[in-house]
Amino acid sequence: METRNKLLVMPILAIFVIAAMGVYYLTTPTGGKEILIYTSDSGIELMLEATIPAFTAKTGIKVSYVCPDSSC
């Protein structure tokens, strides 16, 4: 009886793994990595200019920011 249980569990486990890999493949972005920050706080510009290069160097993700109505 124990061998029969293993024979039932293995295909179910294989189907689960294949489904999980498919979900990962379909939900992983394929384009370039980029973050766009929208801010209306003029004081944050100095902080962003100081931290964005370090973040980009460490992660490889490009960061840009936009201030509406030229508030920055």
PyRosetta script that sets phi, psi and omega in degrees:
from pyrosetta import init, pose_from_sequence

init()
pose = pose_from_sequence("METRNKLLVMPILAIFVIAAMGVYYLTTPTGGKEILIYTSDSGIELMLEATIPAFTAKTGIKVSYVCPDSSC")
pose.set_psi(1, -32.8)
pose.set_omega(1, -179.0)
pose.set_phi(2, -66.7)
pose.set_psi(2, -38.2)
pose.set_omega(2, 178.5)
pose.set_phi(3, -65.2)
pose.set_psi(3, -37.4)
pose.set_omega(3, 179.1)
pose.set_phi(4, -63.9)
pose.set_psi(4, -39.9)
pose.set_omega(4, 178.4)
pose.set_phi(5, -63.2)
pose.set_psi(5, -41.0)
pose.set_omega(5, 178.1)
pose.set_phi(6, -64.2)
pose.set_psi(6, -38.7)
pose.set_omega(6, 179.9)
pose.set_phi(7, -67.7)
pose.set_psi(7, -26.0)
pose.set_omega(7, 177.2)
pose.set_phi(8, -83.6)
pose.set_psi(8, -35.4)
pose.set_omega(8, -175.8)
pose.set_phi(9, -74.6)
pose.set_psi(9, -39.4)
pose.set_omega(9, -175.4)
pose.set_phi(10, -60.7)
pose.set_psi(10, -47.8)
pose.set_omega(10, 177.7)
pose.set_phi(11, -65.3)
pose.set_psi(11, -36.0)
pose.set_omega(11, 177.9)
pose.set_phi(12, -65.1)
pose.set_psi(12, -42.4)
pose.set_omega(12, 177.7)
pose.set_phi(13, -63.7)
pose.set_psi(13, -41.6)
pose.set_omega(13, 179.1)
pose.set_phi(14, -63.5)
pose.set_psi(14, -41.5)
pose.set_omega(14, 178.1)
pose.set_phi(15, -63.6)
pose.set_psi(15, -41.5)
pose.set_omega(15, 178.7)
pose.set_phi(16, -61.6)
pose.set_psi(16, -44.6)
pose.set_omega(16, -179.1)
pose.set_phi(17, -64.6)
pose.set_psi(17, -43.4)
pose.set_omega(17, 179.3)
pose.set_phi(18, -64.0)
pose.set_psi(18, -40.9)
pose.set_omega(18, 178.3)
pose.set_phi(19, -65.0)
pose.set_psi(19, -40.8)
pose.set_omega(19, 178.7)
pose.set_phi(20, -64.2)
pose.set_psi(20, -40.0)
pose.set_omega(20, 177.9)
pose.set_phi(21, -65.3)
pose.set_psi(21, -37.5)
pose.set_omega(21, 178.3)
pose.set_phi(22, -66.2)
pose.set_psi(22, -42.1)
pose.set_omega(22, 177.4)
pose.set_phi(23, -63.3)
pose.set_psi(23, -43.0)
pose.set_omega(23, 178.2)
pose.set_phi(24, -60.8)
pose.set_psi(24, -45.6)
pose.set_omega(24, -178.9)
pose.set_phi(25, -62.3)
pose.set_psi(25, -41.2)
pose.set_omega(25, -176.8)
pose.set_phi(26, -75.4)
pose.set_psi(26, -24.3)
pose.set_omega(26, -176.7)
pose.set_phi(27, -100.6)
pose.set_psi(27, -6.9)
pose.set_omega(27, 179.2)
pose.set_phi(28, -83.7)
pose.set_psi(28, 124.1)
pose.set_omega(28, 179.7)
pose.set_phi(29, -66.0)
pose.set_psi(29, 143.3)
pose.set_omega(29, -179.3)
pose.set_phi(30, -105.9)
pose.set_psi(30, -12.6)
pose.set_omega(30, -178.4)
pose.set_phi(31, -80.0)
pose.set_psi(31, -173.1)
pose.set_omega(31, 178.2)
pose.set_phi(32, -68.4)
pose.set_psi(32, 153.3)
pose.set_omega(32, -179.9)
pose.set_phi(33, -92.1)
pose.set_psi(33, 121.2)
pose.set_omega(33, -178.6)
pose.set_phi(34, -151.7)
pose.set_psi(34, 141.6)
pose.set_omega(34, 176.1)
pose.set_phi(35, -118.1)
pose.set_psi(35, 134.2)
pose.set_omega(35, 176.2)
pose.set_phi(36, -117.2)
pose.set_psi(36, 123.0)
pose.set_omega(36, -178.2)
pose.set_phi(37, -106.9)
pose.set_psi(37, 127.2)
pose.set_omega(37, 173.8)
pose.set_phi(38, -101.3)
pose.set_psi(38, 127.5)
pose.set_omega(38, -179.7)
pose.set_phi(39, -142.2)
pose.set_psi(39, 150.6)
pose.set_omega(39, 175.6)
pose.set_phi(40, -119.0)
pose.set_psi(40, 5.6)
pose.set_omega(40, -178.7)
pose.set_phi(41, -93.8)
pose.set_psi(41, 115.3)
pose.set_omega(41, -177.5)
pose.set_phi(42, -70.4)
pose.set_psi(42, -21.0)
pose.set_omega(42, -179.9)
pose.set_phi(43, -76.8)
pose.set_psi(43, -16.1)
pose.set_omega(43, -176.8)
pose.set_phi(44, -80.6)
pose.set_psi(44, -15.5)
pose.set_omega(44, -177.2)
pose.set_phi(45, -58.0)
pose.set_psi(45, -43.6)
pose.set_omega(45, 179.8)
pose.set_phi(46, -64.4)
pose.set_psi(46, -39.8)
pose.set_omega(46, 178.2)
pose.set_phi(47, -66.2)
pose.set_psi(47, -42.3)
pose.set_omega(47, 179.0)
pose.set_phi(48, -63.5)
pose.set_psi(48, -43.8)
pose.set_omega(48, -179.8)
pose.set_phi(49, -63.8)
pose.set_psi(49, -28.4)
pose.set_omega(49, 179.9)
pose.set_phi(50, -82.3)
pose.set_psi(50, -32.3)
pose.set_omega(50, -173.7)
pose.set_phi(51, -98.7)
pose.set_psi(51, -25.6)
pose.set_omega(51, -177.1)
pose.set_phi(52, -60.1)
pose.set_psi(52, -46.3)
pose.set_omega(52, 179.7)
pose.set_phi(53, -61.2)
pose.set_psi(53, -38.7)
pose.set_omega(53, 179.4)
pose.set_phi(54, -67.3)
pose.set_psi(54, -41.9)
pose.set_omega(54, 178.5)
pose.set_phi(55, -62.9)
pose.set_psi(55, -45.5)
pose.set_omega(55, -179.6)
pose.set_phi(56, -64.3)
pose.set_psi(56, -40.3)
pose.set_omega(56, 179.0)
pose.set_phi(57, -64.2)
pose.set_psi(57, -37.3)
pose.set_omega(57, -176.8)
pose.set_phi(58, -79.0)
pose.set_psi(58, -39.0)
pose.set_omega(58, -173.4)
pose.set_phi(59, -105.5)
pose.set_psi(59, -21.6)
pose.set_omega(59, -175.2)
pose.set_phi(60, 80.5)
pose.set_psi(60, 6.5)
pose.set_omega(60, -179.6)
pose.set_phi(61, -94.9)
pose.set_psi(61, 125.3)
pose.set_omega(61, 180.0)
pose.set_phi(62, -77.0)
pose.set_psi(62, 136.6)
pose.set_omega(62, 180.0)
pose.set_phi(63, -124.8)
pose.set_psi(63, 134.0)
pose.set_omega(63, 172.9)
pose.set_phi(64, -136.0)
pose.set_psi(64, 159.2)
pose.set_omega(64, -179.8)
pose.set_phi(65, -134.4)
pose.set_psi(65, 153.6)
pose.set_omega(65, -178.0)
pose.set_phi(66, -129.2)
pose.set_psi(66, 133.7)
pose.set_omega(66, 175.1)
pose.set_phi(67, -112.8)
pose.set_psi(67, 118.4)
pose.set_omega(67, -179.4)
pose.set_phi(68, -67.8)
pose.set_psi(68, 145.1)
pose.set_omega(68, 178.6)
pose.set_phi(69, 56.7)
pose.set_psi(69, 29.2)
pose.set_omega(69, 178.3)
pose.set_phi(70, 53.4)
pose.set_psi(70, 41.2)
pose.set_omega(70, -179.7)
pose.set_phi(71, -77.7)
pose.set_psi(71, -14.9)
pose.set_omega(71, -179.9)
pose.set_phi(72, -90.6)
pose.dump_pdb("model.pdb")
